[in-house]
């Protein structure tokens, strides 16, 4: 079994509506049109388990542990892919080659 470290920011229930409004997602949730990005389950303010950034867009995740875990894995892989820089080789003369 492999242990993973996942960074989690917490949002309290009383500030959740404001956060959703800033992200442009509040109307979708209260109108009943919001769905979990992973399993497509309909979401309410009470069933949102996470907000993730996927492809530079905020998406909602339900409170199922399996969906939260999958979303964490997706965002972690995306973060790794974008943080990889082009390998640079520095020769003995000090020149940088990309």
Secondary structure, 3 states (H helix, E strand, C coil): CCCCCCCCCCCCHHHHHHHHHHHCCHHHHHCCCCECCCCCCECCCCCEEEEEEECCEEEEEECCHHHHHHHHHHHHHHHHHHHCCCCCEECCCCCEEC
